[in-house]
Amino acid sequence: MNSPAPLRQTLIAVLSLLLAMISVTTGAAIAKGLFPAIGAEGTTGMRNGIGALILLTIWRPWRSGWLTREQARLVLIYGVNLGLMNLLYYYALRTLPLGMAVAIEFLGPFSLALYHSRRAGDLVWLGFAVAGLAMLLPWGSGSMAVDPVGAGFALAAGAAWACYIVYGQKAAAVMAGGRVTSLGTGIAGVMNFSIGFAHAGAALFEGPTLLAGIGVALFSSAIPYSFDMIAMKRLPTRTFGIMMSIEPAIGALAGFVLLGEGLNTRQLLAIVCVIVASFGSTASAREPVAVAPE
């Protein structure tokens, strides 16, 4: 009789990854509520700044001594791209529904997975991605039209996400993953908190704002990163990437439930196309790409 342990470990991993994605989208919903008070800049600064303090306290990367020049270079690029990814994503959320912003941003890691596939059949997944993007472009008018500036920020966030993955993997190859994450988050924290403080000033430290900022940092960084580590240890990279493909759907659901954001039929179909493209390209990639939360 087979032991139930492998099945139990897989279920724990799947549940952890689902909870990580739910946590990230919940954090984004809380973040949107902070925009009127401290802007996207202040909210990103709170997320990265407080998140960095939490992760640095947990991992204490200074215990491992000095970094080599190459390690420092990789961590710096990784951290800067992490900061850009978060800031640009929050800029996109100012004018885009949550599910739509996640779907457009997902084209970054999708492109990276497609690059690693290089098979003729992958043109199918490219077709789904192009169709999804075409349906999300700002055609038409009215309350459900897609804001072109927001879409541009989401695409730029996706590009930063792809760079974040590449340099995160390179840095993790020469040093411990926890050290990479904590130092990279620290760099993003210094960068974005400086921008946020320049934008919002002392408003960042007002009671309700500070409390909400702690919530954003916990739900968007500390909690999902912890759950991701549990999942990554138990799931193959390909399976992890495939499961991450459903995050745009979770984002759309969170936007509807928590923020009352509706999507029209075309936009829902676009999100489905992006999910199918991401799922297919990840499943067929020769060198699976690990995708971390945005």
C-alpha positions as CSV (number, residue, x, y, z in Angstrom):
1,M,0.0,0.0,0.0
2,N,1.4,3.4,-1.0
3,S,2.1,5.9,1.7
4,P,-0.2,8.9,1.7
5,A,2.7,11.2,2.5
6,P,3.5,12.3,-1.1
7,L,-0.2,13.1,-1.8
8,R,-0.4,15.0,1.5
9,Q,2.8,17.0,0.6
10,T,1.3,17.9,-2.8
11,L,-2.0,19.0,-1.3
12,I,-0.1,21.2,1.2
13,A,1.9,22.7,-1.7
14,V,-1.2,23.4,-3.8
15,L,-3.1,24.9,-0.9
16,S,0.0,27.1,0.0
17,L,0.2,28.4,-3.6
18,L,-3.5,29.1,-3.7
19,L,-3.3,31.0,-0.4
20,A,-0.3,32.9,-1.7
21,M,-2.2,34.1,-4.8
22,I,-5.3,35.0,-2.7
23,S,-3.0,36.9,-0.3
24,V,-1.3,38.9,-3.1
25,T,-4.6,39.9,-4.7
26,T,-6.1,40.8,-1.3
27,G,-3.1,43.0,-0.6
28,A,-3.6,44.7,-4.0
29,A,-7.2,45.4,-3.1
30,I,-6.2,47.0,0.2
31,A,-3.5,49.0,-1.6
32,K,-6.0,50.5,-4.0
33,G,-7.9,51.8,-0.9
34,L,-4.8,53.7,0.1
35,F,-4.2,55.5,-3.2
36,P,-6.5,58.5,-2.4
37,A,-4.5,59.2,0.8
38,I,-0.9,58.6,-0.1
39,G,-0.9,57.7,-3.8
40,A,0.5,54.8,-5.6
41,E,4.0,56.0,-4.7
42,G,3.3,56.1,-0.9
43,T,1.5,52.8,-1.0
44,T,4.4,51.0,-2.8
45,G,6.8,52.6,-0.3
46,M,4.8,51.2,2.6
47,R,4.6,47.8,1.0
48,N,8.2,47.4,0.2
49,G,9.5,49.3,3.2
50,I,7.6,47.4,5.8
51,G,7.9,44.2,3.9
52,A,11.7,44.6,3.8
53,L,11.8,45.1,7.6
54,I,9.9,41.9,8.1
55,L,11.9,39.8,5.7
56,L,15.3,41.2,6.9
57,T,14.3,40.4,10.5
58,I,13.4,36.9,9.5
59,W,16.4,36.1,7.3
60,R,19.1,38.3,8.8
61,P,21.2,38.1,5.7
62,W,24.1,40.0,7.3
63,R,25.0,36.8,9.2
64,S,26.5,35.2,6.1
65,G,29.2,37.8,5.7
66,W,30.0,40.2,2.8
67,L,28.8,39.7,-0.7
68,T,31.2,39.2,-3.6
69,R,31.1,41.8,-6.4
70,E,29.1,39.5,-8.7
71,Q,26.6,38.6,-5.9
72,A,26.2,42.3,-5.1
73,R,25.6,43.1,-8.8
74,L,23.0,40.4,-9.3
75,V,21.1,41.3,-6.0
76,L,21.1,45.0,-6.9
77,I,19.6,44.4,-10.4
78,Y,17.1,41.9,-8.8
79,G,16.1,44.4,-6.1
80,V,15.7,47.4,-8.5
81,N,13.5,45.3,-10.8
82,L,11.5,44.2,-7.8
83,G,10.9,47.8,-6.8
84,L,10.1,48.9,-10.4
85,M,7.7,45.9,-10.8
86,N,5.7,46.9,-7.7
87,L,5.7,50.6,-8.4
88,L,4.6,50.3,-12.0
89,Y,2.0,47.7,-11.1
90,Y,0.5,50.1,-8.5
91,Y,0.5,52.9,-11.1
92,A,-1.5,50.6,-13.4
93,L,-4.0,49.8,-10.6
94,R,-4.9,53.5,-10.4
95,T,-6.9,53.2,-13.5
96,L,-7.3,49.5,-14.3
97,P,-9.5,46.8,-12.6
98,L,-7.4,44.4,-10.5
99,G,-7.9,41.3,-12.8
100,M,-7.1,43.3,-15.9
101,A,-3.9,44.7,-14.5
102,V,-2.7,41.3,-13.4
103,A,-3.5,39.8,-16.8
104,I,-1.6,42.4,-18.7
105,E,1.4,42.2,-16.3
106,F,1.4,38.4,-16.7
107,L,2.5,38.9,-20.3
108,G,6.0,39.5,-18.9
109,P,6.6,36.1,-17.4
110,F,4.6,34.6,-20.3
111,S,7.1,36.0,-22.8
112,L,9.9,34.6,-20.7
113,A,8.4,31.2,-20.7
114,L,7.7,31.4,-24.4
115,Y,11.4,32.3,-25.0
116,H,12.4,29.1,-23.3
117,S,10.0,27.0,-25.3
118,R,11.0,27.6,-29.0
119,R,8.7,25.1,-30.5
120,A,6.5,25.6,-33.6
121,G,3.4,24.6,-31.5
122,D,4.1,27.5,-29.2
123,L,2.7,29.8,-31.8
124,V,-0.7,28.7,-30.6
125,W,0.1,30.2,-27.1
126,L,1.4,33.3,-28.7
127,G,-1.8,33.6,-30.6
128,F,-3.8,33.4,-27.4
129,A,-1.6,36.0,-25.8
130,V,-1.9,38.4,-28.8
131,A,-5.7,37.9,-28.9
132,G,-5.9,38.6,-25.2
133,L,-3.8,41.7,-25.5
134,A,-5.8,42.9,-28.5
135,M,-9.0,42.6,-26.5
136,L,-7.4,44.6,-23.6
137,L,-6.2,47.4,-25.8
138,P,-8.1,50.6,-25.5
139,W,-10.6,50.1,-28.4
140,G,-13.9,51.9,-28.1
141,S,-15.2,54.2,-25.4
142,G,-17.4,54.3,-22.3
143,S,-17.0,53.4,-18.7
144,M,-15.6,49.9,-19.6
145,A,-12.9,51.2,-22.0
146,V,-9.3,50.2,-21.0
147,D,-7.1,53.2,-20.0
148,P,-4.1,53.2,-22.3
149,V,-1.8,54.8,-19.7
150,G,-2.7,52.1,-17.2
151,A,-2.2,49.4,-19.7
152,G,1.2,50.8,-20.5
153,F,2.2,50.8,-16.9
154,A,1.0,47.2,-16.6
155,L,3.1,46.1,-19.6
156,A,6.1,47.9,-18.2
157,A,5.5,46.1,-14.8
158,G,5.4,42.8,-16.8
159,A,8.8,43.6,-18.3
160,A,10.3,44.4,-14.9
161,W,8.7,41.1,-13.7
162,A,10.5,39.1,-16.4
163,C,13.8,40.8,-15.5
164,Y,13.1,40.1,-11.8
165,I,12.7,36.4,-12.5
166,V,15.9,36.2,-14.6
167,Y,18.1,38.0,-12.1
168,G,16.4,36.3,-9.1
169,Q,17.3,32.9,-10.6
170,K,20.9,34.0,-11.4
171,A,21.3,35.4,-7.8
172,A,19.8,32.3,-6.2
173,A,22.4,30.2,-8.2
174,V,25.3,31.8,-6.3
175,M,23.7,32.4,-2.8
176,A,20.9,31.3,-0.6
177,G,17.4,32.0,-1.8
178,G,16.3,33.6,1.5
179,R,19.3,35.9,1.5
180,V,18.5,37.0,-2.1
181,T,14.8,37.7,-1.3
182,S,15.5,39.7,1.9
183,L,18.4,41.7,0.4
184,G,16.4,42.3,-2.8
185,T,13.4,43.4,-0.9
186,G,15.6,45.7,1.2
187,I,16.9,47.4,-2.0
188,A,13.3,47.8,-3.3
189,G,12.2,49.0,0.1
190,V,14.9,51.8,0.3
191,M,14.2,52.8,-3.3
192,N,10.4,52.9,-3.1
193,F,10.0,54.2,0.4
194,S,12.2,57.2,-0.6
195,I,9.9,57.9,-3.5
196,G,6.8,57.3,-1.4
197,F,8.0,59.7,1.4
198,A,8.9,62.4,-1.1
199,H,5.4,62.1,-2.5
200,A,3.3,61.7,0.7
201,G,5.5,62.9,3.5
202,A,4.3,62.4,7.1
203,A,0.9,61.1,5.9
204,L,2.6,57.7,5.7
205,F,2.7,57.6,9.5
206,E,-0.8,58.5,10.3
207,G,-2.6,55.8,12.3
208,P,-5.1,54.3,9.9
209,T,-2.7,54.7,6.9
210,L,0.1,53.0,8.8
211,L,-2.1,50.2,9.8
212,A,-3.4,49.7,6.3
213,G,0.2,49.9,5.0
214,I,1.2,47.1,7.4
215,G,-1.7,45.1,6.0
216,V,-0.5,45.7,2.4
217,A,3.1,44.6,3.3
218,L,1.8,41.5,5.1
219,F,-0.7,40.4,2.4
220,S,1.4,41.4,-0.6
221,S,4.9,40.4,0.6
222,A,5.5,38.5,3.8
223,I,2.6,36.1,3.7
224,P,2.7,35.1,0.0
225,Y,6.5,34.8,-0.1
226,S,6.3,32.4,2.9
227,F,3.6,30.3,1.3
228,D,5.5,30.3,-2.0
229,M,8.6,28.9,-0.3
230,I,6.4,26.0,1.1
231,A,5.0,25.4,-2.4
232,M,8.4,25.6,-4.2
233,K,9.9,23.0,-2.0
234,R,7.1,20.5,-2.8
235,L,6.1,21.2,-6.4
236,P,8.1,20.8,-9.6
237,T,9.0,24.2,-11.2
238,R,6.7,23.5,-14.2
239,T,3.7,22.7,-12.0
240,F,4.4,25.8,-9.9
241,G,4.4,27.9,-13.1
242,I,1.2,26.3,-14.5
243,M,-0.7,26.9,-11.2
244,M,0.5,30.6,-11.2
245,S,-1.3,31.0,-14.5
246,I,-4.7,31.2,-12.7
247,E,-3.6,34.3,-10.8
248,P,-5.4,36.7,-13.3
249,A,-8.6,34.9,-12.6
250,I,-8.1,35.2,-8.8
251,G,-7.3,38.9,-9.3
252,A,-10.5,39.4,-11.3
253,L,-12.5,37.6,-8.6
254,A,-10.8,39.6,-5.8
255,G,-11.5,42.9,-7.7
256,F,-15.2,42.0,-8.0
257,V,-15.7,40.8,-4.4
258,L,-13.5,43.3,-2.5
259,L,-13.7,46.3,-4.8
260,G,-16.9,45.9,-6.8
261,E,-15.0,46.0,-10.1
262,G,-16.9,44.6,-13.0
263,L,-15.5,43.4,-16.3
264,N,-17.3,43.2,-19.6
265,T,-17.5,40.1,-21.7
266,R,-14.6,41.1,-23.9
267,Q,-12.3,41.8,-21.0
268,L,-13.2,38.5,-19.3
269,L,-12.4,36.7,-22.6
270,A,-9.1,38.5,-22.7
271,I,-8.2,37.4,-19.2
272,V,-9.1,33.8,-20.2
273,C,-6.8,34.1,-23.3
274,V,-3.9,35.3,-21.1
275,I,-4.5,32.4,-18.7
276,V,-4.5,29.8,-21.5
277,A,-1.4,31.3,-23.1
278,S,0.5,31.3,-19.8
279,F,-0.7,27.8,-18.9
280,G,0.3,26.4,-22.3
281,S,3.7,28.1,-22.6
282,T,4.7,27.1,-19.1
283,A,3.6,23.5,-19.7
284,S,5.5,23.2,-22.9
285,A,8.7,25.1,-21.9
286,R,11.9,23.1,-22.1
287,E,13.4,25.0,-19.2
288,P,10.5,25.9,-16.9
289,V,10.6,29.4,-15.4
290,A,9.8,29.8,-11.8
291,V,7.3,32.7,-11.3
292,A,7.1,34.5,-8.0
293,P,4.3,36.8,-6.9
294,E,4.2,40.4,-8.2
